[in-house]
């Protein structure tokens, strides 16, 4: 399966020349509301399907979720992809910044990053409203079935924190507001193990953004590079072709966007 990562020429340079991908802390992504949106969705579904869990378990889960809504940062880091290549809404986001779309093989990318020192959870993002209870419950079952939920809140269970982390990852990272559905986002979400790579920081107009660098041991499974709507497209293509060939990616195709967008 192909997944697509939209970036600019600076991002492409680091990905190709260093075999690196950057994952941003989930709390510092562009959608400021998404951190809490999934938690609210879950609380609403839990109240709606009251008969699916015991009152005691529902009380423990509700207390935990309410507590997490007040936490400023969670140790989850995300790399965003799209299920769609050459997408108008993505090119609009880059404007005149020489955007490119990198096509990856999803399975091979997971294999390239699996020894990174982080737990990896990957999948499509679900775009749901807070009262879309049935679909929300399906997402919950995907990431934290009832039997896991019970283990997460069983006193004395040594793996309780692992199960709680699985629940939080599903709620925070894989549920977004339905207004963003055009993105067709696919995510790799990373949760740290004991020997995880160090956290880095970059500066933007919104302040410091924490991120983690994941470096593959071998070349990344890049299938193609699509150049967004730009003016000097032939010159940019020559430079990208030179970069790819010089970095051992001679097999990677370079093509132009078919979207009639002037930026």
C-alpha positions as semicolon CSV with decimal commas, in nm:
position;residue;x (nm);y (nm);z (nm)
1;X;0,000;0,000;0,000
2;X;0,120;0,350;-0,083
3;X;0,105;0,642;0,159
4;X;0,208;0,999;0,079
5;X;0,407;1,252;0,280
6;X;0,378;1,617;0,182
7;X;0,676;1,838;0,261
8;X;0,896;2,105;0,105
9;X;1,241;2,084;-0,057
10;X;1,413;2,119;0,280
11;X;1,220;1,822;0,414
12;X;1,290;1,615;0,105
13;X;1,663;1,685;0,139
14;X;1,675;1,550;0,495
15;X;1,461;1,247;0,416
16;X;1,666;1,146;0,113
17;X;2,019;1,237;0,222
18;X;1,994;1,121;0,585
19;X;1,720;0,854;0,568
20;X;1,540;1,047;0,844
21;X;1,180;1,124;0,928
22;X;1,068;1,368;1,196
23;X;0,775;1,291;1,427
24;X;0,608;1,583;1,606
25;X;0,464;1,563;1,955
26;X;0,092;1,507;1,915
27;X;0,003;1,808;2,131
28;X;0,189;2,047;1,898
29;X;0,026;1,953;1,569
30;X;-0,159;2,214;1,363
31;X;-0,508;2,126;1,486
32;X;-0,504;2,264;1,841
33;X;-0,835;2,101;1,930
34;X;-0,749;1,750;1,820
35;X;-0,562;1,670;2,143
36;X;-0,889;1,676;2,339
37;X;-1,139;1,596;2,065
38;X;-1,092;1,219;2,081
39;X;-1,118;1,222;2,460
40;X;-1,451;1,406;2,443
41;X;-1,575;1,164;2,178
42;X;-1,491;0,869;2,402
43;X;-1,663;1,012;2,710
44;X;-1,979;1,074;2,506
45;X;-1,974;0,718;2,364
46;X;-1,908;0,570;2,707
47;X;-2,211;0,753;2,847
48;X;-2,427;0,654;2,549
49;X;-2,337;0,282;2,570
50;X;-2,366;0,258;2,948
51;X;-2,462;-0,110;2,936
52;X;-2,137;-0,218;2,765
53;X;-1,917;-0,165;3,071
54;X;-1,977;-0,204;3,442
55;X;-2,054;0,110;3,643
56;X;-1,729;0,064;3,836
57;X;-1,515;0,040;3,522
58;X;-1,700;0,329;3,358
59;X;-1,630;0,542;3,662
60;X;-1,258;0,460;3,659
61;X;-1,225;0,525;3,286
62;X;-1,419;0,852;3,305
63;X;-1,201;0,975;3,591
64;X;-0,886;0,886;3,395
65;X;-1,002;1,055;3,074
66;X;-1,103;1,370;3,261
67;X;-0,760;1,379;3,420
68;X;-0,590;1,341;3,080
69;X;-0,782;1,639;2,943
70;X;-0,589;1,859;3,184
71;X;-0,248;1,717;3,089
72;X;-0,049;1,966;2,880
73;X;0,173;1,714;2,694
74;X;0,160;1,341;2,623
75;X;0,466;1,138;2,509
76;X;0,318;1,052;2,169
77;X;0,487;1,156;1,844
78;X;0,327;1,144;1,502
79;X;0,435;1,140;1,138
80;X;0,150;1,242;0,911
81;X;0,085;1,089;0,571
82;X;-0,211;1,094;0,336
83;X;-0,387;0,813;0,155
84;X;-0,406;1,047;-0,147
85;X;-0,120;1,170;-0,366
86;X;-0,132;1,497;-0,559
87;X;-0,409;1,651;-0,348
88;X;-0,519;2,011;-0,401
89;X;-0,579;2,087;-0,032
90;X;-0,226;1,974;0,053
91;X;-0,067;2,188;-0,218
92;X;-0,262;2,488;-0,092
93;X;-0,096;2,438;0,245
94;X;0,247;2,483;0,089
95;X;0,158;2,777;-0,136
96;X;0,481;2,899;-0,293
97;X;0,712;2,690;-0,072
98;X;0,805;2,438;-0,344
99;X;0,601;2,155;-0,202
100;X;0,664;1,792;-0,291
101;X;0,474;1,470;-0,224
102;X;0,682;1,162;-0,139
103;X;0,524;0,824;-0,203
104;X;0,625;0,548;0,043
105;X;0,554;0,178;0,062
106;X;0,372;0,155;0,397
107;X;0,476;-0,198;0,499
108;X;0,842;-0,146;0,410
109;X;0,843;0,188;0,590
110;X;0,718;0,023;0,907
111;X;0,987;-0,241;0,875
112;X;1,252;0,029;0,830
113;X;1,146;0,209;1,150
114;X;1,041;-0,077;1,379
115;X;1,374;-0,087;1,571
116;X;1,368;0,285;1,647
117;X;1,329;0,256;2,024
118;X;0,959;0,346;2,019
119;X;0,637;0,147;2,008
120;X;0,471;0,212;1,671
121;X;0,099;0,221;1,605
122;X;-0,012;0,298;1,252
123;X;-0,340;0,340;1,073
124;X;-0,597;0,566;0,913
125;X;-0,739;0,861;1,101
126;X;-1,115;0,855;1,163
127;X;-1,299;1,186;1,120
128;X;-1,587;1,188;1,365
129;X;-1,822;1,423;1,543
130;X;-1,850;1,411;1,921
131;X;-2,190;1,240;1,904
132;X;-2,108;0,984;1,634
133;X;-2,125;0,716;1,903
134;X;-2,133;0,400;1,691
135;X;-1,828;0,490;1,481
136;X;-1,641;0,614;1,788
137;X;-1,703;0,281;1,958
138;X;-1,559;0,097;1,658
139;X;-1,238;0,300;1,691
140;X;-1,225;0,219;2,062
141;X;-1,263;-0,151;1,989
142;X;-0,983;-0,129;1,733
143;X;-0,730;0,017;1,974
144;X;-0,854;-0,093;2,316
145;X;-1,110;-0,377;2,323
146;X;-1,316;-0,416;2,640
147;X;-1,092;-0,695;2,773
148;X;-0,790;-0,463;2,741
149;X;-0,986;-0,182;2,901
150;X;-1,057;-0,402;3,201
151;X;-0,688;-0,486;3,232
152;X;-0,596;-0,118;3,210
153;X;-0,795;-0,043;3,524
154;X;-0,741;-0,362;3,724
155;X;-0,565;-0,292;4,051
156;X;-0,225;-0,463;4,071
157;X;-0,193;-0,529;3,698
158;X;0,172;-0,469;3,605
159;X;0,078;-0,392;3,243
160;X;-0,200;-0,147;3,325
161;X;-0,001;0,152;3,200
162;X;0,064;-0,021;2,866
163;X;-0,309;-0,075;2,810
164;X;-0,389;0,281;2,915
165;X;-0,131;0,410;2,668
166;X;-0,293;0,204;2,391
167;X;-0,630;0,359;2,474
168;X;-0,490;0,713;2,477
169;X;-0,303;0,668;2,150
170;X;-0,619;0,557;1,977
171;X;-0,826;0,843;2,115
172;X;-0,577;1,126;2,081
173;X;-0,395;1,030;1,761
174;X;-0,652;0,853;1,544
175;X;-0,972;1,054;1,595
176;X;-1,003;1,401;1,443
177;X;-1,289;1,640;1,390
178;X;-1,504;1,556;1,087
179;X;-1,424;1,896;0,935
180;X;-1,077;1,769;0,842
181;X;-1,200;1,462;0,651
182;X;-1,061;1,580;0,317
183;X;-0,708;1,516;0,446
184;X;-0,749;1,133;0,433
185;X;-0,469;1,120;0,688
186;X;-0,268;0,810;0,775
187;X;-0,041;0,819;1,078
188;X;0,259;0,650;1,230
189;X;0,237;0,719;1,605
190;X;0,533;0,654;1,833
191;X;0,537;0,598;2,210
192;X;0,872;0,582;2,386
193;X;1,038;0,272;2,526
194;X;1,319;0,282;2,782
195;X;1,597;0,351;2,530
196;X;1,414;0,599;2,312
197;X;1,593;0,865;2,102
198;X;1,630;1,210;2,252
199;X;1,364;1,476;2,199
200;X;1,465;1,773;1,981
201;X;1,310;2,119;1,947
202;X;1,257;2,352;1,654
203;X;1,132;2,711;1,659
204;X;0,821;2,827;1,472
205;X;0,593;3,129;1,498
206;X;0,398;2,927;1,759
207;X;0,704;2,875;1,981
208;X;0,908;2,560;2,049
209;X;0,792;2,239;1,881
210;X;0,921;1,908;2,027
211;X;0,999;1,633;1,779
212;X;1,193;1,307;1,752
213;X;1,420;1,207;1,464
214;X;1,383;0,852;1,338
215;X;1,671;0,732;1,126
216;X;1,637;0,418;0,918
217;X;1,931;0,178;0,908
218;X;1,892;0,143;0,531
219;X;1,742;0,362;0,261
220;X;1,381;0,454;0,301
221;X;1,124;0,279;0,076
222;X;1,053;0,578;-0,147
223;X;0,857;0,494;-0,462
224;X;0,817;0,834;-0,624
225;X;0,838;1,210;-0,575
226;X;0,569;1,441;-0,709
227;X;0,654;1,808;-0,755
228;X;0,371;2,042;-0,660
229;X;0,244;2,332;-0,872
230;X;0,550;2,561;-0,903
231;X;0,688;2,803;-1,161
232;X;1,039;2,666;-1,217
233;X;0,931;2,303;-1,228
234;X;1,190;2,177;-1,480
235;X;1,476;2,327;-1,279
236;X;1,337;2,183;-0,958
237;X;1,297;1,842;-1,121
238;X;1,662;1,844;-1,234
239;X;1,775;1,921;-0,879
240;X;1,557;1,649;-0,726
241;X;1,675;1,397;-0,984
242;X;2,038;1,484;-0,904
243;X;1,970;1,449;-0,528
244;X;1,801;1,112;-0,568
245;X;2,068;0,971;-0,798
246;X;2,346;1,093;-0,569
247;X;2,180;0,929;-0,268
248;X;2,120;0,587;-0,420
249;X;1,758;0,639;-0,523
250;X;1,806;0,603;-0,898
251;X;1,491;0,388;-0,921
252;X;1,263;0,658;-0,777
253;X;1,040;0,831;-1,032
254;X;1,002;1,209;-1,035
255;X;0,686;1,358;-1,183
256;X;0,476;1,672;-1,182
257;X;0,142;1,743;-1,019
258;X;-0,163;1,728;-1,241
259;X;-0,350;1,977;-1,023
260;X;-0,413;2,312;-1,201
261;X;-0,317;2,529;-0,906
262;X;-0,103;2,843;-0,932
263;X;-0,019;2,883;-0,561
